[in-house]
């Protein structure tokens, strides 16, 4: 399944419009791209067709929010990236169930295209995200 098919499937499963699904998937991919070290990020995204493009199209807007600042102070830059992603996703008005659907769809896309190794690399680098990746 390619990334556009994944977005369409996520939209259907989560009961949201395709543009919201694309924004959510792009935001999650943006978090992943920033949380992984540069070498791992290049390796992971080289195995996920169109994922880097979508991540770049959805840069994180809230890294300097109060939540991001607190997370950054406590956890370092990695905490502020994850916090910014969560703030961005909350801003889309998604429910927990919808986020689970989006995460499950993104996990399937990553497994189908990059294999279980890619999913493990992402989950180990971004532990807070693993709860949403099904």
N, C-alpha and C positions, 0 to 999 in steps of 0.2 A: 504494500500500500504506500503510495507517495504522500508527501506532506499535505497537499491540497485535499486528497481523499480523506486523510486523517482529520483535517479540520472540519470537513463536511460531516464526517461520521460523529465527531465530538459534538458538533452543533446539534445534530439530530438526537444523540443519546442524552445530552444535557438539557435539551429543550431551549436552546438559545439561538440567536441569529448567527449566521456565519461570520459576520464582521467581529462580533464579540468573541466568538471561538478563536478566530485568528489572532485577535489582540491578546487573549489569555495565553494561547500557545506561544506566541511571540515573546510575551513577557517572561514566561517560564524558561524559554530557550535563552533569553537575554541573561537571566539570573545564572543559568548553567554556564554560559560562555564566560561570565565574569568570575564565577566561583572556581572554575577549574584553573589550574596553572596553565600558562600559555602553551606548553608542549602538549599536555593532555587535551586541552581544548581544541587545538588544531587536529589532533588525532581523532577525537570524538566527532567533531563536526565534519571532518572529511568523509566520514562514514554515514552521515545523515544528510541526504540530498535536500537542498534548499533550506536547511535549518539555519545555517549561518546568515543567509539573506534575511530570513524572517526575524531572527534575533536582532540584527542590525536595524531593521525597520521598526523595532519596538524598544528603543532605549529606555532605561529606567528613569523616571521623572522625579522620583521622591527620595533620592538618596540623602538629601539635606533636610528631610522632614525631622521633626522632633523625635519621632519613633526611630528613624534611621540614625540620627545623631546619638541617641541613647544606646542603640544596639551597637553602633560603631565604637562607642566608648567602652562598652562592656566586652564585646567580642572582636573588635578590630574591624577592618574594612569588610571582611567577609560577612559579618553580622549586618552591616549597613546595606550591603547588596541584597541579602535575603529579605531584610525588613522592607527595603524599597520595593522589591517584587511583591511582597505580601500586601503592601499598601496599594500598589497598582491594581492587583487582583481584586482587593476589597472595593476599590473605586468602580469596578465594573459591575458591582452589585450581585456577584455570584454567590450562591449558597454553598454550603459545605458539600452537599451531594453533587452539585454541578462541578465543583473543583475536583472531586474524586473522579467524576466521569472524564473530565479533561485530562487529568493525570494518568488515568488508565489508558486512554487513547494515545497519549504521548509516549507512554511506556511501550505499548504495542508497536508503535511506529519505530521507536529506538531499537527494540528487539528484532523486528522484521528487517531493518536496514543495517544495524550495527552489531546485532547479536547480544547475548547476555552480558558479555564483557563490558559493552558500552553502558548498559544499565547499571552494572556494579560500579563502574568508574564514577558515574554521575551520583549514585546514591552515597558512595563513600565521601565524595567531595562536598556534597550538599545534603548533609543528613536531615536537615529540617524539611527538605523537599521530598524525601522518600515516603513520607506519610501520604503524599498526594499522588505518588506514582503507582498506586495500586499494589 
